[in-house]
Amino acid sequence: MKKVFYVDKGDFLRKTMELALKQKGADIYTVETMENNFYLLDDLLPDVIVFDVKTVGNQLENLRPYAQKAVLVGVGDETDRTSVSDLVRLFLVKPLEAKTLASSILSLVD
């Protein structure tokens, strides 16, 4: 089972992604922000870390050590792409359907 760590302030999107990824057979853990939650990455050892660039904000550099341990997926608008291009394996531009995002995420770790 693939482990996905999903970070997004939007409660509705987090819950929607949780359902969509569970339907696709993933074990998903969600948090609102990365603040005080980086220890979870070491504990959970996820296959994929999904984050909205604006949600991670000034803690984006803190994800760099995990780029080798997990597939990092940045989600944001087109202007965010350059700020994370050296950090993420896949960058998706919002708006997205939850099922499309879930399929894109899981295809990276199959």
C-alpha positions as CSV (number, residue, x, y, z in Angstrom):
1,M,0.0,0.0,0.0
2,K,1.4,3.4,-1.0
3,K,1.7,6.0,1.8
4,V,0.7,9.5,0.9
5,F,1.3,12.6,3.2
6,Y,-1.0,15.4,2.1
7,V,-0.7,19.0,3.3
8,D,-3.4,21.6,2.5
9,K,-5.2,24.2,4.6
10,G,-8.4,23.6,2.7
11,D,-10.5,21.2,4.8
12,F,-12.8,20.3,1.9
13,L,-9.9,19.5,-0.5
14,R,-8.1,17.5,2.2
15,K,-11.1,15.3,2.9
16,T,-11.8,14.9,-0.8
17,M,-8.3,13.9,-1.6
18,E,-8.3,11.5,1.4
19,L,-11.4,9.7,-0.1
20,A,-10.1,9.7,-3.6
21,L,-6.7,8.3,-2.6
22,K,-8.2,5.7,-0.3
23,Q,-10.4,4.5,-3.2
24,K,-7.3,4.0,-5.2
25,G,-5.7,1.9,-2.5
26,A,-3.5,4.4,-0.8
27,D,-2.8,4.9,2.9
28,I,-3.1,8.7,3.4
29,Y,-2.2,11.0,6.2
30,T,-3.4,14.6,6.0
31,V,-2.4,17.8,7.9
32,E,-3.4,21.4,7.6
33,T,0.1,22.9,7.7
34,M,3.7,21.7,8.0
35,E,4.2,23.8,11.1
36,N,5.3,21.4,13.8
37,N,4.6,18.4,11.6
38,F,7.9,17.6,9.9
39,Y,8.6,14.9,12.5
40,L,5.6,13.0,10.9
41,L,7.6,12.6,7.7
42,D,10.3,10.8,9.5
43,D,7.8,8.6,11.4
44,L,5.5,7.8,8.5
45,L,8.2,7.5,5.7
46,P,5.6,8.3,3.0
47,D,6.1,7.3,-0.6
48,V,4.6,10.7,-1.7
49,I,4.4,14.1,-0.1
50,V,1.8,16.3,-1.6
51,F,1.6,20.0,-0.7
52,D,0.1,23.2,-1.9
53,V,3.0,25.7,-2.3
54,K,1.1,28.4,-0.5
55,T,0.3,26.1,2.4
56,V,3.9,25.2,3.0
57,G,5.0,28.8,2.4
58,N,8.2,29.8,4.1
59,Q,8.9,26.2,5.2
60,L,9.4,25.0,1.6
61,E,13.1,24.6,2.0
62,N,12.5,22.2,4.9
63,L,11.1,19.7,2.4
64,R,14.4,19.5,0.5
65,P,15.8,16.6,2.6
66,Y,12.7,14.5,1.8
67,A,13.1,14.9,-2.0
68,Q,15.3,11.8,-2.0
69,K,13.0,9.8,0.2
70,A,9.7,10.6,-1.4
71,V,8.1,11.9,-4.6
72,L,7.3,15.5,-3.9
73,V,4.3,17.0,-5.7
74,G,3.8,20.7,-5.7
75,V,0.3,22.1,-6.4
76,G,-0.3,25.7,-7.0
77,D,-0.8,28.3,-9.7
78,E,1.4,28.8,-12.6
79,T,3.4,31.6,-10.9
80,D,4.5,29.1,-8.2
81,R,6.1,26.7,-10.6
82,T,9.5,28.5,-10.7
83,S,9.8,28.7,-6.9
84,V,9.6,24.9,-6.6
85,S,11.0,23.6,-9.9
86,D,14.2,22.3,-8.3
87,L,12.4,20.7,-5.4
88,V,9.4,18.8,-6.8
89,R,9.1,15.9,-9.3
90,L,5.7,16.9,-10.4
91,F,4.0,20.3,-10.4
92,L,0.3,20.5,-11.0
93,V,-1.6,23.7,-11.6
94,K,-4.9,24.3,-9.7
95,P,-7.8,24.0,-10.2
96,L,-7.7,20.2,-10.3
97,E,-10.3,17.5,-9.8
98,A,-9.5,15.2,-6.8
99,K,-9.6,12.0,-8.9
100,T,-7.1,13.5,-11.4
101,L,-4.8,14.6,-8.7
102,A,-5.0,11.2,-7.0
103,S,-4.3,9.4,-10.2
104,S,-1.3,11.6,-11.0
105,I,0.1,11.1,-7.5
106,L,-0.2,7.3,-7.5
107,S,1.1,6.9,-11.0
108,L,4.5,8.3,-9.7
109,V,4.9,5.5,-7.2
110,D,3.5,2.5,-9.1
